[in-house]
Amino acid sequence: MAGHAADRRTLEVPADPNALVEGVWPASATRDEAGRLVVGGVDAETLAARFGTPLYVLDEGEVRARAARTRSAFEAAARRIGTEATVYYAGKAFLSTAIVRWVTESGLAVDVCSGGELAVALAAGADPARLGFHGNNKSEAEIAAAVEAGVGALIIDSEIEIERVARAAAAAGRVQRVRLRVNSGVHASTHEFLATAHEDQKFGVTLGRAVELGERIRSHPSLEFLGLHCHIGSQIFDAAGFAESAARLLAEHAALLATGPVPELNLGGGFGIAYTAADDPAPIERIADGIADAVAEGCRALGIPVPKLAFEPGRTIVGPAGITLYRVGTVKPVPTEEGWRHYVSVDGGMSDNARFALYGADYSARLASRSSAEPAALVRIAGKHCEAGDIVVDREYLPHDVGPGDLVAVAATGAYCWSLSSNYNHVPRPAVVAVDQGAARVIVRGETIADLLARDVGHEASGTSDAVSTPAEGTSE
């Protein structure tokens, strides 16, 4: 399937509603003799009892393996066309000090897009020279902090930023390496809010101004121009859009090359993953080869050398490695045009996974505390928030006897769920737990109601929070 995720309306009744679809769930996911979901060698009930629910669970081994595989794919593709590739992990997908260490130990650089993300990467010990700093509205303070830290590449997103970055670099006595983000005009076939290369949007500059603004960057002695950058969208399943975008960028790259060095071409990220059995993304190796072939062909046609390449995957590395565990509270059968649908309400919702509310995102879910011989029933997994759109999984089939107290696991939640989490309805954000080879540990502690009250300057400590908060190991007292 090309370009985008499948329409969830193709959802079919599964022969076995307990089955874990390969490619959707972490590679380590299985069921034990009791029918419990096991990830990274740890079963779901043990995780829930120890850390509470809702709970984000990340398979550390899978993150590391995906990082290494992605790096290998792009480096091999680049070598084949006579160049090199740098792979940045896109921290916006999920960032913590543990994640930074996993991906950098796997050979990846890191892409950040705020002062907070920069601070996390540096606190984890990332080499500043292997950091890229994005953002359409980087503050003067963020630019100065990035320059002072020695960030390897600042991505200039607008004409205004050229002067700002040049001024900050001059004040620090540094020459700051920069890329210029441009819109190639290639609109990946995806959700409107996930597509980031069409002209009428907030990121980057128009392709027609690439040469002009590249020359302006070169006019500043405190800046070093690395090349052009483009990001065409997210959840993209093949190389076609990247190939077309590369062809357009290379024309401007060649024009800039006529007047000075342009060592790099950054083609961004946005590589898709399978959220459901209907999704069929191409293997990352095939995508890497397709992009490399397009770049090589474009350079041959223009008579220019192949530049170094850079890429920024995030979701494809961390997304499939994550699951979220919820405890079922109520089940409510509701008549629909399709028949009966069971509303399965869980103890989390849009505060820990906002993607359905934002994008109509699809997910897969399974019973995690047991398996069942009951036939499949159509369900909608709903959150606990006071919002009609508080849906975690819009359409799924679970065993007909799903009921209060069951654990439900939602797959492929490693990317953008924790990053977009909130305290809507004053619900504390869950802990993040890493599992690996039968061991589990907290990598981001969960919040408690006491944490929320501590930020409320009108609150006077009264012990109230102790009466309503019973933190598990994943939270703080």
C-alpha positions as CSV (number, residue, x, y, z in Angstrom):
1,M,0.0,0.0,0.0
2,A,1.4,3.4,-1.0
3,G,1.5,6.6,0.8
4,H,-0.7,6.3,3.8
5,A,-2.3,4.0,6.4
6,A,-5.3,1.9,5.4
7,D,-8.9,3.0,6.0
8,R,-10.0,1.3,9.3
9,R,-13.4,0.6,7.6
10,T,-11.7,-2.5,6.2
11,L,-11.6,-3.9,9.7
12,E,-12.5,-7.6,9.6
13,V,-13.8,-9.9,12.3
14,P,-10.8,-11.8,13.5
15,A,-10.9,-15.6,13.7
16,D,-9.2,-15.3,17.1
17,P,-9.7,-12.0,19.0
18,N,-6.8,-13.0,21.2
19,A,-4.2,-13.2,18.4
20,L,-1.4,-10.7,18.3
21,V,-0.9,-9.5,14.8
22,E,2.8,-9.6,13.7
23,G,4.2,-6.2,12.9
24,V,1.6,-4.4,15.0
25,W,2.7,-5.6,18.4
26,P,6.3,-5.6,19.8
27,A,8.3,-8.5,18.4
28,S,8.7,-9.9,21.9
29,A,4.9,-9.9,22.5
30,T,3.4,-13.3,23.3
31,R,1.0,-15.0,25.7
32,D,2.0,-17.1,28.6
33,E,0.3,-20.3,29.7
34,A,-2.3,-18.3,31.6
35,G,-3.2,-16.4,28.5
36,R,-1.6,-13.1,29.8
37,L,0.1,-10.7,27.4
38,V,3.9,-10.8,27.9
39,V,6.2,-8.1,26.5
40,G,9.9,-8.0,27.0
41,G,9.6,-11.1,29.2
42,V,7.2,-9.5,31.7
43,D,3.5,-10.2,31.9
44,A,0.9,-7.5,31.9
45,E,-0.7,-8.3,35.3
46,T,2.7,-8.1,37.0
47,L,3.3,-4.8,35.4
48,A,-0.1,-3.4,36.3
49,A,0.2,-4.7,39.9
50,R,3.6,-3.2,40.4
51,F,3.3,0.1,38.5
52,G,-0.5,0.8,38.3
53,T,-2.6,1.7,35.2
54,P,-2.8,3.3,32.9
55,L,0.8,2.4,32.1
56,Y,3.1,3.1,29.1
57,V,5.3,0.1,28.5
58,L,8.3,0.3,26.2
59,D,10.3,-2.7,24.9
60,E,13.9,-1.5,25.3
61,G,15.3,-4.3,23.1
62,E,12.9,-3.4,20.3
63,V,13.8,0.3,20.4
64,R,17.5,-0.5,20.2
65,A,17.0,-3.1,17.4
66,R,14.8,-0.7,15.3
67,A,17.3,2.1,15.8
68,A,20.2,-0.1,14.6
69,R,18.2,-1.5,11.7
70,T,17.1,2.0,10.5
71,R,20.7,3.3,10.7
72,S,22.0,0.2,8.9
73,A,19.4,0.6,6.1
74,F,20.1,4.2,5.3
75,E,23.9,3.9,5.7
76,A,23.9,0.9,3.3
77,A,21.7,2.7,0.8
78,A,24.0,5.7,0.9
79,R,27.2,3.7,0.5
80,R,25.7,2.0,-2.6
81,I,25.4,5.4,-4.3
82,G,28.8,6.6,-3.1
83,T,27.9,8.8,-0.2
84,E,27.2,8.8,3.6
85,A,24.1,9.1,5.7
86,T,23.4,10.4,9.1
87,V,20.2,9.2,10.9
88,Y,18.7,11.5,13.5
89,Y,16.2,10.1,16.0
90,A,13.2,12.5,16.0
91,G,12.8,13.2,19.7
92,K,9.3,14.6,19.3
93,A,8.0,11.1,19.0
94,F,9.1,10.2,22.5
95,L,12.0,11.7,24.4
96,S,13.5,10.8,27.8
97,T,17.0,10.5,29.0
98,A,16.7,6.7,28.7
99,I,15.5,6.9,25.1
100,V,18.3,9.3,24.2
101,R,20.9,6.8,25.6
102,W,19.3,3.8,23.7
103,V,19.3,5.5,20.3
104,T,22.7,7.2,20.7
105,E,24.3,3.9,21.8
106,S,22.7,2.4,18.6
107,G,24.6,5.0,16.6
108,L,21.9,7.6,15.9
109,A,22.1,11.4,16.2
110,V,19.1,13.2,17.9
111,D,16.7,15.8,16.6
112,V,15.1,18.2,19.1
113,C,12.7,21.0,18.6
114,S,12.5,23.0,21.9
115,G,14.7,24.1,24.7
116,G,13.2,21.4,26.9
117,E,14.0,18.6,24.4
118,L,17.5,20.1,24.1
119,A,18.0,19.9,27.9
120,V,16.8,16.3,28.0
121,A,19.2,15.3,25.2
122,L,22.2,17.1,26.9
123,A,21.2,15.6,30.3
124,A,21.4,12.2,28.8
125,G,24.9,12.8,27.7
126,A,24.3,13.2,23.9
127,D,27.1,14.7,21.9
128,P,25.9,18.3,21.1
129,A,27.7,18.0,17.7
130,R,25.2,15.2,16.9
131,L,22.1,17.2,17.7
132,G,19.8,19.0,15.2
133,F,17.5,21.7,16.5
134,H,14.2,22.3,14.7
135,G,11.3,24.6,15.3
136,N,9.3,27.3,13.4
137,N,9.5,29.8,16.3
138,K,12.7,29.2,18.2
139,S,13.0,31.9,20.9
140,E,16.1,34.0,21.1
141,A,16.9,32.2,24.4
142,E,16.6,28.8,22.8
143,I,18.8,29.8,19.8
144,A,21.4,31.1,22.2
145,A,21.3,27.9,24.3
146,A,21.7,25.8,21.2
147,V,24.6,27.8,20.0
148,E,26.3,27.8,23.4
149,A,25.8,24.1,23.7
150,G,27.5,23.5,20.4
151,V,24.5,22.0,18.6
152,G,25.7,20.5,15.3
153,A,22.9,21.9,13.1
154,L,20.3,24.6,13.7
155,I,17.5,24.3,11.1
156,I,16.5,27.8,10.0
157,D,12.7,27.8,9.4
158,S,12.1,31.4,8.3
159,E,13.9,34.4,6.8
160,I,13.8,36.1,10.2
161,E,15.7,33.3,11.8
162,I,18.8,33.9,9.6
163,E,19.6,37.1,11.4
164,R,18.7,35.8,14.8
165,V,21.0,32.8,14.5
166,A,23.8,34.8,12.9
167,R,23.6,37.3,15.8
168,A,23.6,34.6,18.5
169,A,26.5,32.8,16.9
170,A,28.5,36.0,16.5
171,A,27.9,36.9,20.2
172,A,29.1,33.5,21.3
173,G,32.2,33.7,19.0
174,R,31.1,30.6,17.1
175,V,30.4,29.6,13.5
176,Q,27.0,27.9,13.7
177,R,26.2,25.2,11.2
178,V,22.7,25.6,9.8
179,R,20.3,24.0,7.4
180,L,17.4,25.8,5.6
181,R,14.0,24.1,5.8
182,V,12.0,24.4,2.6
183,N,8.6,23.2,1.4
184,S,9.1,21.0,-1.7
185,G,5.4,21.3,-2.6
186,V,5.1,17.5,-2.3
187,H,2.0,16.8,-0.2
188,A,2.2,13.3,1.3
189,S,-1.1,11.4,1.2
190,T,-1.9,11.5,4.9
191,H,-4.0,13.4,7.4
192,E,-4.1,17.1,6.6
193,F,-2.6,18.1,10.0
194,L,0.2,15.5,9.5
195,A,1.3,16.7,6.1
196,T,4.0,19.3,6.3
197,A,5.3,20.2,2.9
198,H,2.4,21.9,1.1
199,E,2.9,25.7,0.7
200,D,0.1,27.0,3.0
201,Q,1.4,25.8,6.4
202,K,3.7,27.0,9.2
203,F,6.9,25.2,8.5
204,G,9.8,26.3,6.3
205,V,10.1,28.6,3.3
206,T,8.9,28.2,-0.2
207,L,11.1,26.3,-2.6
208,G,11.4,29.3,-4.9
209,R,13.3,31.2,-2.2
210,A,15.8,28.5,-1.4
211,V,18.6,29.9,-3.4
212,E,18.1,33.5,-2.3
213,L,18.0,32.6,1.4
214,G,20.8,30.1,1.1
215,E,23.0,32.9,-0.3
216,R,21.9,35.2,2.5
217,I,23.0,32.6,5.0
218,R,26.4,32.4,3.3
219,S,26.7,36.2,3.6
220,H,27.1,35.8,7.4
221,P,30.6,34.9,8.6
222,S,29.1,33.4,11.8
223,L,27.0,30.8,9.8
224,E,28.0,27.7,7.9
225,F,25.5,26.6,5.3
226,L,25.0,22.8,5.3
227,G,22.2,22.5,2.9
228,L,18.5,22.1,2.4
229,H,16.0,20.3,4.6
230,C,12.5,19.1,3.9
231,H,9.8,17.0,5.7
232,I,6.9,15.9,3.5
233,G,4.6,14.5,6.2
234,S,4.1,11.5,8.5
235,Q,2.9,7.9,8.5
236,I,4.2,7.4,4.9
237,F,4.4,3.9,3.7
238,D,6.8,4.0,0.7
239,A,9.5,6.0,-1.1
240,A,7.5,7.7,-3.9
241,G,6.8,11.0,-2.1
242,F,10.4,11.2,-0.9
243,A,11.7,10.6,-4.4
244,E,9.6,13.4,-5.9
245,S,10.6,15.8,-3.1
246,A,14.3,14.9,-3.5
247,A,14.1,15.7,-7.2
248,R,12.7,19.1,-6.6
249,L,15.2,19.9,-3.8
250,L,18.1,18.8,-5.9
251,A,17.4,21.4,-8.5
252,E,17.8,24.1,-5.9
253,H,20.7,22.3,-4.4
254,A,22.5,22.4,-7.8
255,A,21.9,26.1,-8.1
256,L,23.4,26.7,-4.7
257,L,26.3,24.4,-5.5
258,A,27.2,26.6,-8.4
259,T,28.2,29.4,-6.0
260,G,29.5,27.5,-2.9
261,P,29.6,24.2,-1.0
262,V,26.4,22.4,-0.2
263,P,27.6,19.3,1.6
264,E,24.3,17.8,2.8
265,L,20.7,17.1,1.8
266,N,18.3,16.3,4.6
267,L,15.1,14.6,3.5
268,G,13.4,14.4,6.9
269,G,11.4,11.5,8.2
270,G,7.8,10.5,8.5
271,F,8.1,6.7,7.8
272,G,5.0,4.9,8.7
273,I,4.2,1.9,11.0
274,A,1.4,-0.6,11.2
275,Y,-1.2,0.3,13.8
276,T,-3.7,-2.3,12.6
277,A,-3.6,-5.5,10.5
278,A,-4.8,-3.4,7.5
279,D,-1.6,-1.4,7.5
280,D,1.3,-2.5,5.3
281,P,4.3,-0.2,5.4
282,A,7.2,-1.1,3.2
283,P,10.3,-2.4,5.0
284,I,12.7,0.5,5.9
285,E,15.4,-1.0,3.7
286,R,13.2,-0.8,0.7
287,I,12.3,2.8,1.5
288,A,16.0,3.7,2.0
289,D,17.0,2.1,-1.3
290,G,14.1,3.9,-3.1
291,I,15.2,7.3,-1.8
292,A,18.9,6.7,-2.5
293,D,18.1,5.6,-6.1
294,A,16.1,8.8,-6.6
295,V,18.9,11.0,-5.2
296,A,21.5,9.2,-7.4
297,E,19.4,9.6,-10.5
298,G,18.7,13.3,-9.8
299,C,22.3,14.0,-9.3
300,R,23.3,12.2,-12.5
301,A,20.7,14.2,-14.4
302,L,22.0,17.5,-13.0
303,G,25.6,16.6,-13.4
304,I,26.4,17.1,-9.7
305,P,28.1,15.0,-7.0
306,V,25.8,13.1,-4.6
307,P,25.7,15.0,-1.3
308,K,25.8,13.5,2.1
309,L,22.3,12.5,3.2
310,A,20.4,12.9,6.5
311,F,17.1,11.5,7.7
312,E,15.0,12.0,10.8
313,P,12.8,8.9,11.7
314,G,11.1,8.8,15.1
315,R,7.8,6.9,15.0
316,T,9.3,3.9,13.1
317,I,11.9,3.4,15.8
318,V,9.8,3.9,19.0
319,G,6.2,3.5,17.9
320,P,5.9,-0.3,17.6
321,A,8.0,-0.8,20.7
322,G,5.3,0.7,23.0
323,I,2.0,-0.5,24.4
324,T,-0.4,1.1,26.9
325,L,-2.1,-1.0,29.6
326,Y,-5.5,0.0,30.9
327,R,-7.9,-1.4,33.4
328,V,-11.5,-1.8,32.3
329,G,-14.1,-0.1,34.5
330,T,-17.4,-0.5,32.7
331,V,-18.8,-2.1,29.6
332,K,-21.9,-0.7,28.0
333,P,-23.7,-2.4,25.0
334,V,-25.1,0.3,22.6
335,P,-27.2,-0.3,19.5
336,T,-25.8,1.0,16.2
337,E,-26.6,0.7,12.5
338,E,-24.1,-2.2,12.4
339,G,-25.7,-4.0,15.3
340,W,-24.5,-3.9,18.9
341,R,-21.3,-2.2,19.9
342,H,-19.8,-2.5,23.3
343,Y,-18.4,0.6,24.9
344,V,-15.4,-0.5,26.9
345,S,-14.4,2.3,29.3
346,V,-10.9,2.3,30.7
347,D,-9.0,4.2,33.4
348,G,-7.2,6.5,30.9
349,G,-8.1,8.1,27.6
350,M,-7.3,11.3,25.7
351,S,-5.0,12.6,28.5
352,D,-2.6,9.7,27.7
353,N,-3.4,9.2,24.0
354,A,-4.8,12.3,22.2
355,R,-4.2,10.9,18.7
356,F,-7.7,9.8,18.0
357,A,-9.1,13.1,19.1
358,L,-6.5,15.0,17.0
359,Y,-6.2,12.9,13.9
360,G,-8.8,10.1,14.1
361,A,-5.9,7.7,14.5
362,D,-6.4,4.0,14.4
363,Y,-5.1,1.5,17.0
364,S,-5.3,-2.2,17.8
365,A,-6.2,-3.6,21.2
366,R,-6.3,-7.0,22.9
367,L,-7.2,-8.4,26.3
368,A,-3.9,-8.4,28.3
369,S,-4.8,-10.1,31.6
370,R,-6.2,-13.3,30.0
371,S,-7.3,-14.9,26.8
372,S,-10.9,-16.0,26.1
373,A,-12.7,-18.6,24.1
374,E,-15.7,-16.3,23.6
375,P,-16.5,-15.0,20.1
376,A,-15.4,-11.6,18.9
377,A,-17.5,-8.6,19.7
378,L,-17.3,-5.1,18.2
379,V,-16.1,-2.6,20.8
380,R,-15.1,1.0,21.1
381,I,-12.5,1.6,23.8
382,A,-13.5,4.9,25.5
383,G,-11.6,7.0,28.0
384,K,-12.8,8.4,31.4
385,H,-12.7,12.0,30.4
386,C,-15.7,14.4,30.2
387,E,-15.5,14.6,26.4
388,A,-17.6,12.8,23.8
389,G,-14.5,12.5,21.6
390,D,-12.5,10.8,24.3
391,I,-11.9,7.6,22.4
392,V,-8.7,5.4,22.6
393,V,-9.7,2.8,19.9
394,D,-12.6,3.6,17.7
395,R,-13.3,0.1,16.2
396,E,-11.9,-3.2,17.4
397,Y,-12.9,-6.7,18.2
398,L,-12.4,-8.2,21.6
399,P,-13.8,-11.3,23.2
400,H,-17.5,-11.0,24.0
401,D,-16.9,-11.5,27.7
402,V,-14.6,-8.5,28.2
403,G,-15.6,-7.0,31.5
404,P,-14.8,-4.8,34.5
405,G,-11.4,-5.6,36.0
406,D,-9.9,-6.9,32.7
407,L,-6.6,-5.4,31.5
408,V,-6.7,-4.2,27.9
409,A,-3.5,-3.4,26.0
410,V,-3.3,-1.0,23.1
411,A,-0.5,-1.6,20.6
412,A,1.9,0.8,18.9
413,T,1.6,3.6,21.4
414,G,5.4,4.3,21.7
415,A,5.2,7.4,19.5
416,Y,3.4,10.6,20.2
417,C,1.2,9.3,23.1
418,W,3.4,10.3,26.1
419,S,4.7,13.3,24.1
420,L,1.1,14.6,23.7
421,S,-0.1,13.6,27.1
422,S,-1.9,16.1,29.4
423,N,-3.6,16.6,32.7
424,Y,-7.1,17.0,31.3
425,N,-9.7,16.7,34.0
426,H,-6.8,16.9,36.4
427,V,-5.8,13.3,35.6
428,P,-2.2,12.5,36.5
429,R,0.0,11.4,33.6
430,P,1.0,7.7,33.7
431,A,4.5,6.3,34.3
432,V,6.7,4.9,31.5
433,V,8.2,1.6,32.2
434,A,11.0,-0.1,30.2
435,V,10.9,-3.9,29.9
436,D,13.8,-6.0,28.7
437,Q,14.7,-9.7,29.1
438,G,12.3,-10.2,32.0
439,A,13.1,-7.1,33.9
440,A,11.0,-3.9,34.3
441,R,12.0,-0.4,35.5
442,V,10.5,3.0,35.6
443,I,12.1,5.5,33.1
444,V,9.6,8.3,33.6
445,R,7.8,8.4,36.9
446,G,4.1,8.7,37.0
447,E,2.3,11.7,38.5
448,T,0.0,11.8,41.5
449,I,-2.7,14.2,42.5
450,A,-0.3,15.5,45.0
451,D,2.0,16.5,42.1
452,L,-0.9,18.4,40.5
453,L,-1.8,20.2,43.7
454,A,1.9,21.1,44.3
455,R,1.8,23.3,41.2
456,D,-1.4,25.1,42.3
457,V,-0.2,28.1,44.1
458,G,-3.5,28.6,45.9
459,H,-3.4,25.2,47.4
460,E,-2.6,24.8,51.1
461,A,-1.4,21.3,52.1
462,S,-4.2,19.6,53.9
463,G,-3.5,15.9,53.3
464,T,-6.5,15.7,50.9
465,S,-4.3,14.2,48.2
466,D,-3.4,11.2,50.4
467,A,-7.1,10.3,50.6
468,V,-7.5,10.1,46.8
469,S,-4.1,9.0,45.6
470,T,-2.7,5.5,46.1
471,P,0.5,5.5,44.0
472,A,2.0,2.4,42.7
473,E,5.7,2.0,42.1
474,G,5.5,4.0,38.9
475,T,4.5,7.1,40.7
476,S,5.9,9.4,43.4
477,E,4.6,9.8,46.9
